[in-house]
Amino acid sequence: MTASPDAPSARDRAARGEPATANAIGWARLWLRAAGLALLLALVIPFHLLIKLIGAGSPFPRLYLGIGARICGARVRVRGTPLKRDVFFISNHVSWIDIMAIAGASGTAFVAKAEIGAAPVIGWMAKQNRTVFVTREDRLGVADQINRLRDALAENWSVTVFPEGTTTDGYSLLPFKTPMLKVLEPPPPGVMVQPVLLWYGRWAREIGWIGAEGGKDNAVRLLSRPGSFRVDVEFLEPFHPRDFPGRKAIAAESRRRIEEALARRLGGPVRPFVGHDALAAGAPVPEVPAGI
């Protein structure tokens, strides 16, 4: 049984950056979910570290993230077939739940902001999933970051990037930034690109991490909410990057395919994103599109 999205006024307050609140039942729900995540982590860490010690690939990050998504309330449905290796996934971005959903479905590693790598616990966990950390503002260090990403692909990983550079409301699509796609200029031998659509349906309005909402408040709001929500991870048709030479062409083709898939889900054109600054300043969070 899934829960309906929260009241518009509460959602608008969250986007304006007001502190998250929850009643006693909500806090109990949050702590139960947090305890579930901690217990699951304690169960898988010994096996994960043992497998790493003998130099084998560990399935436990994928297992942890997949089960963790369910503990957080996500009911993940996979559509399409993800490539298993030598693949560069390019996805839209709605929430931190995206990472758990895609990784649980495919076992992929991610490109993430350097701040995540420095965060206690979460940073360590991200490293266990072979995350490639980048500093988007460090233009002088882009070459080194590209080299690390190229090394990741050379080890037969699947790697996911969110080229919008931020999250949206789930019904919009921002321009794709291309610096991290430079690793595909020229593409490493055998590597394919597979676009991915993340679709939360009517729950996107509630789940989307938008406006001035802080990470802690977003986590409180999501983990204290009742019921569950659905997220579809739709792996679209892959393509060879050599057929679209250059990172701008690869980004444009990936975005085109994701936009078409999103428009099909919406039953009409993809709508423009209001913008984080506007939401933080008091613009109302747009309503769920009709018919969803």
DOPAMAR-458476 format. One record per residue (C-alpha): residue number from 1; residue in one letter; chain; x, y, z. Coordinates in nm, 3 decimals, m for minus. Each point is the difference from the previous one (the first is absolute). Layout:
residues N
+-----+------+-------+---------+---------+---------+
:  nr : rest : kette :       u :       v :       w :
+-----+------+-------+---------+---------+---------+
: NUM :    A :     A :       X :       Y :       Z :
...
+-----+------+-------+---------+---------+---------+
end
This chain:
residues 292
+-----+------+-------+---------+---------+---------+
:  nr : rest : kette :       u :       v :       w :
+-----+------+-------+---------+---------+---------+
:   1 :    M :     A :   0.000 :   0.000 :   0.000 :
:   2 :    T :     A :   0.149 :   0.333 :  m0.103 :
:   3 :    A :     A :  m0.054 :   0.332 :   0.172 :
:   4 :    S :     A :  m0.126 :   0.315 :  m0.167 :
:   5 :    P :     A :   0.237 :   0.297 :  m0.035 :
:   6 :    D :     A :   0.006 :   0.248 :   0.288 :
:   7 :    A :     A :  m0.197 :   0.322 :   0.013 :
:   8 :    P :     A :   0.113 :   0.278 :  m0.235 :
:   9 :    S :     A :   0.065 :   0.241 :   0.288 :
:  10 :    A :     A :   0.239 :  m0.243 :   0.169 :
:  11 :    R :     A :   0.180 :  m0.063 :  m0.328 :
:  12 :    D :     A :   0.034 :   0.374 :  m0.065 :
:  13 :    R :     A :   0.144 :   0.055 :   0.347 :
:  14 :    A :     A :   0.260 :  m0.268 :  m0.063 :
:  15 :    A :     A :   0.102 :   0.159 :  m0.330 :
:  16 :    R :     A :   0.038 :   0.336 :   0.176 :
:  17 :    G :     A :   0.252 :  m0.163 :   0.232 :
:  18 :    E :     A :  m0.210 :  m0.009 :   0.314 :
:  19 :    P :     A :   0.108 :  m0.272 :   0.248 :
:  20 :    A :     A :  m0.164 :  m0.338 :  m0.043 :
:  21 :    T :     A :  m0.253 :  m0.102 :   0.262 :
:  22 :    A :     A :  m0.160 :  m0.332 :   0.087 :
:  23 :    N :     A :  m0.245 :  m0.124 :   0.259 :
:  24 :    A :     A :   0.084 :  m0.275 :   0.249 :
:  25 :    I :     A :  m0.104 :  m0.275 :  m0.241 :
:  26 :    G :     A :   0.210 :   0.160 :  m0.276 :
:  27 :    W :     A :   0.309 :   0.011 :   0.222 :
:  28 :    A :     A :  m0.056 :  m0.362 :   0.099 :
:  29 :    R :     A :  m0.026 :  m0.092 :  m0.367 :
:  30 :    L :     A :   0.321 :   0.190 :  m0.075 :
:  31 :    W :     A :   0.196 :  m0.173 :   0.276 :
:  32 :    L :     A :  m0.130 :  m0.341 :  m0.101 :
:  33 :    R :     A :   0.115 :   0.058 :  m0.357 :
:  34 :    A :     A :   0.335 :   0.135 :   0.117 :
:  35 :    A :     A :   0.043 :  m0.303 :   0.225 :
:  36 :    G :     A :  m0.086 :  m0.228 :  m0.290 :
:  37 :    L :     A :   0.265 :   0.164 :  m0.218 :
:  38 :    A :     A :   0.258 :  m0.025 :   0.279 :
:  39 :    L :     A :  m0.078 :  m0.365 :   0.070 :
:  40 :    L :     A :   0.019 :  m0.088 :  m0.369 :
:  41 :    L :     A :   0.336 :   0.177 :  m0.024 :
:  42 :    A :     A :   0.134 :  m0.192 :   0.300 :
:  43 :    L :     A :  m0.108 :  m0.327 :  m0.162 :
:  44 :    V :     A :   0.160 :   0.058 :  m0.340 :
:  45 :    I :     A :   0.324 :   0.180 :   0.097 :
:  46 :    P :     A :   0.192 :  m0.310 :   0.120 :
:  47 :    F :     A :  m0.080 :  m0.195 :  m0.316 :
:  48 :    H :     A :   0.076 :   0.301 :  m0.220 :
:  49 :    L :     A :   0.339 :   0.063 :   0.162 :
:  50 :    L :     A :   0.090 :  m0.370 :  m0.017 :
:  51 :    I :     A :  m0.072 :  m0.013 :  m0.372 :
:  52 :    K :     A :   0.201 :   0.318 :  m0.055 :
:  53 :    L :     A :   0.288 :  m0.151 :   0.198 :
:  54 :    I :     A :   0.027 :  m0.290 :  m0.241 :
:  55 :    G :     A :  m0.015 :   0.239 :  m0.296 :
:  56 :    A :     A :  m0.338 :  m0.102 :  m0.137 :
:  57 :    G :     A :  m0.286 :   0.224 :  m0.108 :
:  58 :    S :     A :  m0.252 :   0.044 :   0.280 :
:  59 :    P :     A :  m0.376 :  m0.025 :  m0.065 :
:  60 :    F :     A :  m0.081 :   0.148 :   0.339 :
:  61 :    P :     A :  m0.010 :   0.373 :  m0.085 :
:  62 :    R :     A :  m0.267 :  m0.078 :  m0.259 :
:  63 :    L :     A :  m0.185 :  m0.223 :   0.246 :
:  64 :    Y :     A :   0.016 :   0.261 :   0.275 :
:  65 :    L :     A :  m0.119 :   0.287 :  m0.218 :
:  66 :    G :     A :  m0.279 :  m0.204 :  m0.155 :
:  67 :    I :     A :  m0.138 :  m0.118 :   0.335 :
:  68 :    G :     A :   0.072 :   0.342 :   0.153 :
:  69 :    A :     A :  m0.224 :   0.166 :  m0.258 :
:  70 :    R :     A :  m0.285 :  m0.224 :   0.108 :
:  71 :    I :     A :   0.062 :   0.076 :   0.367 :
:  72 :    C :     A :  m0.026 :   0.371 :  m0.086 :
:  73 :    G :     A :  m0.341 :  m0.063 :  m0.156 :
:  74 :    A :     A :   0.092 :  m0.028 :  m0.369 :
:  75 :    R :     A :  m0.159 :  m0.272 :  m0.206 :
:  76 :    V :     A :   0.237 :  m0.024 :  m0.294 :
:  77 :    R :     A :  m0.119 :  m0.133 :  m0.333 :
:  78 :    V :     A :   0.256 :  m0.062 :  m0.274 :
:  79 :    R :     A :  m0.094 :   0.054 :  m0.361 :
:  80 :    G :     A :   0.228 :  m0.087 :  m0.287 :
:  81 :    T :     A :   0.325 :  m0.191 :   0.033 :
:  82 :    P :     A :   0.310 :   0.163 :   0.151 :
:  83 :    L :     A :   0.332 :  m0.087 :  m0.158 :
:  84 :    K :     A :   0.214 :  m0.187 :   0.250 :
:  85 :    R :     A :   0.345 :   0.134 :  m0.079 :
:  86 :    D :     A :   0.191 :   0.252 :  m0.206 :
:  87 :    V :     A :  m0.290 :   0.245 :   0.019 :
:  88 :    F :     A :  m0.037 :   0.368 :   0.079 :
:  89 :    F :     A :  m0.351 :   0.064 :   0.139 :
:  90 :    I :     A :  m0.133 :   0.354 :  m0.044 :
:  91 :    S :     A :  m0.305 :   0.081 :   0.212 :
:  92 :    N :     A :  m0.233 :   0.275 :   0.110 :
:  93 :    H :     A :   0.011 :   0.087 :   0.369 :
:  94 :    V :     A :  m0.283 :   0.044 :   0.252 :
:  95 :    S :     A :   0.114 :  m0.115 :   0.345 :
:  96 :    W :     A :   0.273 :  m0.179 :   0.195 :
:  97 :    I :     A :  m0.229 :  m0.302 :  m0.032 :
:  98 :    D :     A :   0.109 :  m0.006 :  m0.367 :
:  99 :    I :     A :   0.341 :  m0.137 :   0.100 :
: 100 :    M :     A :  m0.148 :  m0.288 :   0.196 :
: 101 :    A :     A :  m0.251 :  m0.080 :  m0.272 :
: 102 :    I :     A :   0.246 :  m0.003 :  m0.293 :
: 103 :    A :     A :   0.275 :  m0.179 :   0.193 :
: 104 :    G :     A :  m0.242 :  m0.261 :   0.130 :
: 105 :    A :     A :  m0.119 :  m0.063 :  m0.355 :
: 106 :    S :     A :   0.340 :  m0.009 :  m0.171 :
: 107 :    G :     A :   0.290 :  m0.002 :   0.248 :
: 108 :    T :     A :   0.139 :   0.321 :  m0.149 :
: 109 :    A :     A :   0.255 :   0.234 :   0.151 :
: 110 :    F :     A :  m0.060 :   0.377 :  m0.008 :
: 111 :    V :     A :   0.163 :   0.332 :  m0.063 :
: 112 :    A :     A :  m0.067 :   0.217 :   0.307 :
: 113 :    K :     A :   0.098 :   0.333 :   0.152 :
: 114 :    A :     A :   0.320 :  m0.003 :   0.205 :
: 115 :    E :     A :  m0.190 :   0.120 :   0.309 :
: 116 :    I :     A :  m0.177 :  m0.336 :   0.016 :
: 117 :    G :     A :   0.333 :  m0.180 :   0.020 :
: 118 :    A :     A :   0.094 :   0.211 :   0.304 :
: 119 :    A :     A :  m0.327 :  m0.067 :   0.184 :
: 120 :    P :     A :   0.017 :  m0.239 :   0.297 :
: 121 :    V :     A :  m0.141 :  m0.349 :  m0.062 :
: 122 :    I :     A :  m0.171 :   0.096 :  m0.327 :
: 123 :    G :     A :   0.336 :   0.086 :  m0.155 :
: 124 :    W :     A :   0.147 :  m0.334 :   0.106 :
: 125 :    M :     A :  m0.303 :  m0.185 :  m0.133 :
: 126 :    A :     A :   0.024 :   0.184 :  m0.332 :
: 127 :    K :     A :   0.364 :  m0.104 :  m0.031 :
: 128 :    Q :     A :  m0.098 :  m0.364 :   0.053 :
: 129 :    N :     A :  m0.218 :   0.035 :  m0.308 :
: 130 :    R :     A :   0.301 :   0.132 :  m0.197 :
: 131 :    T :     A :  m0.135 :   0.356 :  m0.029 :
: 132 :    V :     A :   0.211 :   0.238 :  m0.207 :
: 133 :    F :     A :   0.009 :   0.334 :   0.186 :
: 134 :    V :     A :   0.028 :   0.324 :  m0.194 :
: 135 :    T :     A :   0.023 :   0.369 :   0.085 :
: 136 :    R :     A :  m0.215 :   0.177 :  m0.255 :
: 137 :    E :     A :   0.149 :   0.340 :   0.077 :
: 138 :    D :     A :   0.361 :  m0.121 :  m0.040 :
: 139 :    R :     A :   0.052 :   0.071 :  m0.367 :
: 140 :    L :     A :   0.375 :  m0.054 :   0.029 :
: 141 :    G :     A :  m0.059 :  m0.347 :   0.139 :
: 142 :    V :     A :  m0.243 :  m0.118 :  m0.267 :
: 143 :    A :     A :   0.272 :  m0.190 :  m0.186 :
: 144 :    D :     A :   0.086 :  m0.202 :   0.310 :
: 145 :    Q :     A :  m0.367 :  m0.070 :   0.065 :
: 146 :    I :     A :  m0.046 :  m0.116 :  m0.358 :
: 147 :    N :     A :   0.296 :  m0.233 :   0.037 :
: 148 :    R :     A :  m0.148 :  m0.154 :   0.314 :
: 149 :    L :     A :  m0.330 :  m0.049 :  m0.174 :
: 150 :    R :     A :   0.177 :  m0.158 :  m0.297 :
: 151 :    D :     A :   0.179 :  m0.238 :   0.241 :
: 152 :    A :     A :  m0.336 :  m0.095 :   0.148 :
: 153 :    L :     A :  m0.138 :  m0.090 :  m0.340 :
: 154 :    A :     A :   0.318 :  m0.193 :  m0.083 :
: 155 :    E :     A :  m0.070 :  m0.228 :   0.296 :
: 156 :    N :     A :  m0.326 :  m0.111 :  m0.165 :
: 157 :    W :     A :  m0.220 :   0.196 :   0.237 :
: 158 :    S :     A :  m0.328 :   0.150 :  m0.092 :
: 159 :    V :     A :   0.003 :   0.368 :   0.091 :
: 160 :    T :     A :  m0.297 :   0.236 :   0.037 :
: 161 :    V :     A :   0.000 :   0.377 :  m0.037 :
: 162 :    F :     A :  m0.279 :   0.253 :   0.064 :
: 163 :    P :     A :   0.094 :   0.267 :  m0.256 :
: 164 :    E :     A :  m0.270 :   0.245 :   0.110 :
: 165 :    G :     A :   0.229 :   0.069 :   0.295 :
: 166 :    T :     A :  m0.294 :   0.033 :   0.240 :
: 167 :    T :     A :  m0.339 :  m0.150 :   0.076 :
: 168 :    T :     A :  m0.335 :   0.107 :  m0.148 :
: 169 :    D :     A :  m0.367 :  m0.060 :   0.076 :
: 170 :    G :     A :  m0.013 :  m0.321 :  m0.206 :
: 171 :    Y :     A :  m0.213 :   0.150 :  m0.276 :
: 172 :    S :     A :   0.272 :   0.224 :  m0.146 :
: 173 :    L :     A :   0.338 :  m0.038 :  m0.165 :
: 174 :    L :     A :   0.282 :   0.251 :   0.025 :
: 175 :    P :     A :   0.280 :   0.049 :  m0.256 :
: 176 :    F :     A :   0.270 :  m0.265 :   0.021 :
: 177 :    K :     A :   0.346 :   0.112 :   0.107 :
: 178 :    T :     A :   0.277 :  m0.169 :  m0.194 :
: 179 :    P :     A :   0.341 :   0.019 :   0.180 :
: 180 :    M :     A :  m0.020 :  m0.352 :   0.145 :
: 181 :    L :     A :  m0.095 :  m0.139 :  m0.340 :
: 182 :    K :     A :   0.344 :   0.092 :  m0.127 :
: 183 :    V :     A :   0.102 :  m0.352 :   0.101 :
: 184 :    L :     A :  m0.185 :  m0.105 :  m0.314 :
: 185 :    E :     A :   0.222 :   0.215 :  m0.225 :
: 186 :    P :     A :   0.102 :  m0.236 :  m0.151 :
: 187 :    P :     A :  m0.208 :  m0.279 :   0.155 :
: 188 :    P :     A :   0.193 :  m0.282 :   0.169 :
: 189 :    P :     A :  m0.015 :  m0.324 :  m0.202 :
: 190 :    G :     A :  m0.325 :  m0.188 :   0.042 :
: 191 :    V :     A :  m0.170 :   0.257 :   0.226 :
: 192 :    M :     A :  m0.365 :   0.074 :  m0.073 :
: 193 :    V :     A :  m0.226 :   0.282 :   0.120 :
: 194 :    Q :     A :  m0.340 :  m0.087 :   0.144 :
: 195 :    P :     A :  m0.244 :   0.278 :   0.094 :
: 196 :    V :     A :  m0.216 :  m0.059 :   0.307 :
: 197 :    L :     A :  m0.333 :   0.157 :   0.097 :
: 198 :    L :     A :  m0.092 :   0.019 :   0.368 :
: 199 :    W :     A :  m0.375 :   0.035 :   0.035 :
: 200 :    Y :     A :  m0.176 :   0.051 :   0.335 :
: 201 :    G :     A :  m0.343 :   0.064 :  m0.149 :
: 202 :    R :     A :  m0.237 :   0.187 :   0.230 :
: 203 :    W :     A :   0.245 :  m0.037 :   0.289 :
: 204 :    A :     A :   0.269 :   0.213 :  m0.168 :
: 205 :    R :     A :  m0.151 :   0.321 :   0.137 :
: 206 :    E :     A :   0.056 :  m0.125 :   0.353 :
: 207 :    I :     A :   0.324 :  m0.191 :  m0.049 :
: 208 :    G :     A :   0.186 :   0.255 :  m0.215 :
: 209 :    W :     A :   0.283 :   0.180 :   0.180 :
: 210 :    I :     A :  m0.058 :   0.356 :  m0.113 :
: 211 :    G :     A :   0.018 :   0.360 :   0.113 :
: 212 :    A :     A :   0.198 :   0.090 :   0.311 :
: 213 :    E :     A :  m0.072 :  m0.321 :   0.189 :
: 214 :    G :     A :   0.310 :  m0.127 :   0.180 :
: 215 :    G :     A :   0.122 :  m0.358 :  m0.017 :
: 216 :    K :     A :  m0.082 :  m0.075 :   0.362 :
: 217 :    D :     A :  m0.352 :   0.144 :  m0.028 :
: 218 :    N :     A :  m0.059 :  m0.191 :  m0.323 :
: 219 :    A :     A :   0.106 :  m0.325 :   0.166 :
: 220 :    V :     A :  m0.227 :   0.068 :   0.300 :
: 221 :    R :     A :  m0.293 :   0.076 :  m0.228 :
: 222 :    L :     A :   0.046 :  m0.311 :  m0.215 :
: 223 :    L :     A :   0.081 :  m0.247 :   0.276 :
: 224 :    S :     A :  m0.285 :   0.114 :   0.224 :
: 225 :    R :     A :  m0.266 :  m0.014 :  m0.271 :
: 226 :    P :     A :  m0.263 :  m0.275 :   0.015 :
: 227 :    G :     A :  m0.037 :  m0.277 :  m0.254 :
: 228 :    S :     A :   0.205 :  m0.060 :  m0.310 :
: 229 :    F :     A :   0.054 :   0.157 :  m0.340 :
: 230 :    R :     A :   0.081 :  m0.138 :  m0.341 :
: 231 :    V :     A :   0.301 :   0.079 :  m0.212 :
: 232 :    D :     A :   0.056 :  m0.141 :  m0.346 :
: 233 :    V :     A :   0.357 :  m0.038 :  m0.122 :
: 234 :    E :     A :  m0.038 :  m0.013 :  m0.377 :
: 235 :    F :     A :   0.312 :  m0.103 :  m0.188 :
: 236 :    L :     A :  m0.036 :   0.139 :  m0.350 :
: 237 :    E :     A :   0.158 :  m0.129 :  m0.320 :
: 238 :    P :     A :   0.380 :   0.024 :   0.022 :
: 239 :    F :     A :   0.211 :   0.155 :  m0.273 :
: 240 :    H :     A :   0.363 :   0.004 :  m0.098 :
: 241 :    P :     A :   0.163 :   0.336 :   0.074 :
: 242 :    R :     A :   0.199 :  m0.018 :  m0.324 :
: 243 :    D :     A :  m0.331 :   0.054 :  m0.185 :
: 244 :    F :     A :  m0.030 :   0.341 :   0.169 :
: 245 :    P :     A :   0.355 :   0.137 :   0.003 :
: 246 :    G :     A :   0.083 :   0.243 :   0.279 :
: 247 :    R :     A :  m0.139 :   0.044 :   0.349 :
: 248 :    K :     A :  m0.252 :   0.264 :  m0.106 :
: 249 :    A :     A :  m0.151 :  m0.232 :  m0.258 :
: 250 :    I :     A :  m0.007 :  m0.288 :   0.250 :
: 251 :    A :     A :  m0.169 :   0.221 :   0.260 :
: 252 :    A :     A :  m0.253 :   0.127 :  m0.255 :
: 253 :    E :     A :  m0.091 :  m0.350 :  m0.117 :
: 254 :    S :     A :  m0.031 :  m0.130 :   0.357 :
: 255 :    R :     A :  m0.217 :   0.294 :   0.099 :
: 256 :    R :     A :  m0.218 :  m0.040 :  m0.309 :
: 257 :    R :     A :  m0.072 :  m0.364 :   0.086 :
: 258 :    I :     A :  m0.069 :   0.074 :   0.367 :
: 259 :    E :     A :  m0.224 :   0.294 :  m0.092 :
: 260 :    E :     A :  m0.200 :  m0.217 :  m0.241 :
: 261 :    A :     A :  m0.044 :  m0.268 :   0.269 :
: 262 :    L :     A :  m0.102 :   0.262 :   0.258 :
: 263 :    A :     A :  m0.249 :   0.157 :  m0.241 :
: 264 :    R :     A :  m0.157 :  m0.342 :  m0.055 :
: 265 :    R :     A :  m0.048 :  m0.038 :   0.374 :
: 266 :    L :     A :  m0.143 :   0.351 :   0.030 :
: 267 :    G :     A :  m0.228 :  m0.047 :  m0.298 :
: 268 :    G :     A :   0.122 :   0.333 :  m0.139 :
: 269 :    P :     A :   0.298 :   0.236 :  m0.017 :
: 270 :    V :     A :   0.256 :   0.007 :   0.278 :
: 271 :    R :     A :  m0.067 :   0.312 :   0.203 :
: 272 :    P :     A :   0.266 :   0.259 :   0.089 :
: 273 :    F :     A :   0.148 :  m0.015 :   0.350 :
: 274 :    V :     A :  m0.103 :   0.290 :   0.225 :
: 275 :    G :     A :   0.351 :   0.020 :   0.142 :
: 276 :    H :     A :   0.149 :  m0.053 :   0.345 :
: 277 :    D :     A :   0.045 :   0.372 :   0.064 :
: 278 :    A :     A :  m0.361 :   0.080 :  m0.087 :
: 279 :    L :     A :  m0.128 :  m0.279 :   0.226 :
: 280 :    A :     A :   0.224 :   0.115 :   0.282 :
: 281 :    A :     A :  m0.137 :   0.353 :  m0.043 :
: 282 :    G :     A :  m0.357 :  m0.120 :   0.045 :
: 283 :    A :     A :  m0.122 :  m0.115 :  m0.341 :
: 284 :    P :     A :  m0.249 :  m0.286 :   0.053 :
: 285 :    V :     A :   0.111 :  m0.351 :  m0.086 :
: 286 :    P :     A :  m0.185 :  m0.086 :  m0.324 :
: 287 :    E :     A :  m0.284 :  m0.245 :   0.026 :
: 288 :    V :     A :   0.017 :  m0.356 :  m0.130 :
: 289 :    P :     A :  m0.083 :   0.002 :  m0.373 :
: 290 :    A :     A :  m0.355 :  m0.102 :  m0.080 :
: 291 :    G :     A :  m0.055 :  m0.364 :  m0.084 :
: 292 :    I :     A :   0.292 :  m0.142 :   0.199 :
+-----+------+-------+---------+---------+---------+
end
